[in-house]
């Protein structure tokens, strides 16, 4: 009984300690490279230059972080609703699958950076084109993972439930969707990483706020430390959102975690 809590504590220390150790090693190598190779600050700033830029512009950077975070979460939420609904349609009918899948593949094949300027022309420089860009990057992995999960339900399970006179809706919500949830979460975790990329792509093309806008403006003025600080914040947003979904998965799908 005592060994189990100790093993759990050791696992948590490893789970948290190794990423921190990797980050410390990366920062140390970065700092050492700037010293050994005498790299100019406007090319690659040292870690202390980035920290100084962050402290000096903390309020401004937090405002821009909030803008990018809001765009990311809103676009991702829309992609979840529309993506899961589309996957349900695909999984419910082979005819719809043959009709919708080629269209999805065609849309996904178009480079999203090519769509960004068109979205600005259509929708202006506000928040809406950024949300649409996030949606476009998140939609495809959510649909594919959810549809795959829904179609992978063992036939014997659905036959068993139907033998008890269950309706199609009952079979779907009692068997197929719960069985597909681990696969759905895979798609969501893939999409949440792409969501931040989508927001930044849209901000690169046309924006007056957001961390992508900060990076563009910093590059134009050769303020590389500020650009690195913005990139570090983007990394933090991605990590927090990903591990937030990971924690949610452990809460709603504890059995899936145990099976792993």
N, C-alpha and C positions, 0 to 999 in steps of 0.2 A: 504493500500500500504506500509506503514511504518512497519507494524507488520510482513509482509512476509520477508523482509531482516533481521529483528531481529531474527525471528525464524530460518532462514537459518544460521545466524552467531552462534546462540546458538547450533544448531545441529552440526556445524563444530567444535565448541569448545568441545562439548561432544565427538565427533568422535575422536578427537586428544587427548583430555585431559584424558579420561578414560584409554586408553592404556599406556600413560605416567605414570599415577598414579599407574597402576598395576605393571609396570616395577620398579618404585621407591620402592613400597612395597615389591616386590620380592627381590630386591637387599638389602633392609634394613633387611629383615628376614635372608637372606644369611649371611650378615655381622654379625648380632646378634648371629646366630647359631655358627659361627666360634669362637666368643668370649666366649659365655656361656659354650660351650662344649670343649673349648680349643683344637680345631681340628688343627692338624699339617698341615703346608703349603703344604707338599708333598702329603697329602691326599685330602684336599679340601682347596684351597687358599682363602683368603679373597678378597673382591672386589678390595681393594687398591693394593694387590699383583698382580692381573690380570692387572690392569691399568699400574702398574710399568713395568710388563713384556711387555705389548703392546708398551709402550713408548720406552723402551730399544731396542725393535726389530721391530720398526714401518716399516722401509724400507723393511726388509726381509718379514714381514707379508703381506705388500701390494703387493709385487711381487708374493707371493704364492696365495693371494686372486685373483689376476688377472688370474693366471693359472686356478684355480678352476672355476672362473666365465666364462672364455672362454669355457672351457669344457662343462659347464652346458648349456650355451646359444647355442652352436653349436649342441649338442645332442638334445636339446629341439626343435631347428629349424628343424632338420631332422625328428624328430618324428611328428611334426606338418604337414609337407608336406606329408610324407608317411602315417601317420595315417588318415588324412582327405581324402586322395585319396583312401585308403583302405575302409574307411567308405562309400564313394560314391559308390564303387563297390558293397558293401554289400547291401546298400539301393536300388540299381538299379535292383537287380536280386535276387529272392528267392533261385535260384539254387546256385548262388555264396555265398549267406549267409549260406546255409547249408554246403557248401564245406569249407568255410574259418573259420567260427565261432569255430568249434571244434579244429582246429589247433591253433587259437588264445588262446583259453582256456588252451590248453596243454602247450603252451610256457609260458603263464602267470603263470601257476601253479608251474613252476620250480623256486626254490629259486635263486634269482639273485646273491647272495653271492657265490653260487656253480658254477656259470658260470664265475665269475671274474677271477679265476686262469687260466681257459681254454683260456680266451681272451688274457691273458698275454702270454701264450704259443704260441698262433696263431699269435699275432700282436706285441709282444714285450712290452717294457716299455714306449713307446711314448704316445702321446696324443690320438691316434686313439682308443685304447681299452676303454679309459674313455668315449669318445664320444659315442661309441657303448653301453656301460653300461647305460648311461643316456637315450639313445634312447630306450633301452629295458624297462626301468621303465616307461617312458612317453607314449610309443606307445599305450598300452592297454586302459588306461582311455580316451585317445583322440578318439580312434576308437569307443569305446562303447558309449560315450556321443554323438559324431557326428552322428553315425548311428541311435541312439535312436531319436535324434532330427529330422533327415531327414525322419524317418518313422512315426513321430507323426504329420505330416502336415495334417490338416483336409481335408477329401476327397472332401468336397464341394468347398474348395478353388481351388484345382487342377481342378475339373470339370468345375468350372466357367471360369478359364483361357483357358482350352481346348475348351470351347464353342466358344471362340473368335479365333479359329484356331491357337492357340499357339503350337509351336513345343515342343518336349520333353525337349530340351535344354532350351528353354524359360521358360517352367514350372519349371524346376529345378532351374535356376538362378534367376528367378523373384519371385518365390513363395517358393519352398521347402527349398532352402538354407538360404534365409533371415529368414524364420520362424524357422529354426533350430539353428540360430546363438546364441541365449541365452544358449541353451544346449551345443553348441560347446565351448562357453566360460567357462562353468562349467568344462568341460573336460580339457581345457587348464590350468585353475587355479589349478585343482587337480594335473595335470602333472608337473607344474612348481615347486611345493613343493617337488615332488618325484625326480625331476631332480637333485637337490643339493645332495640328498641322494645317487643317482646313482653315481655321480662324486666322492663322498667321499668313497663309497664302493670300487670303482676301485682303488682309490689312496691308500687305506688301503692294498690292495693285492700286488700291484706292481707299484711304482712310485718313482720318484726322485724329485718331485716338487708338489706343491698344499697344501691346508690346511689339507687334510687327511694325507698326508705325514708328515706334521708338527706335527700332533697329535700323530702319531705312533712314531716318533723320540723323541718327548717330553716324551711320556710314557716310552720309553726305558731308557731315562736318568733321569727319575723322575722329570722333569721340568714341574710340573703340572700347574703353573700359565701360562706358554706359551701355553699349551694345551687348557686351558680354554679361553685364548685370541683368539685362532684359532676357537674354537667352537662358541664364541660370534660373530666372523666375519661370520661364516657360517650362523648363525641365521639372521644376518643383510642382507646377500645376499638373503636368502629366503624371508624375509619381503619385501625388495625392489622389487624383481622380481614379487612377488604376487601382491603387490599394484600397480606396474606398469601395470600389466595386468588388474587389477581392474579399473584403470584410463582409460586405452584404451577402456574397455567395456563401460564406461560411455560416451566416445566420439563417438564411432561408433554405440552404441545401447542406445541412450537416452530414447527411447520409452519403452525399457525393464525396465529401472530403474524407470520410472514413473509408470509402471504397478505394480511394487513391492510395 
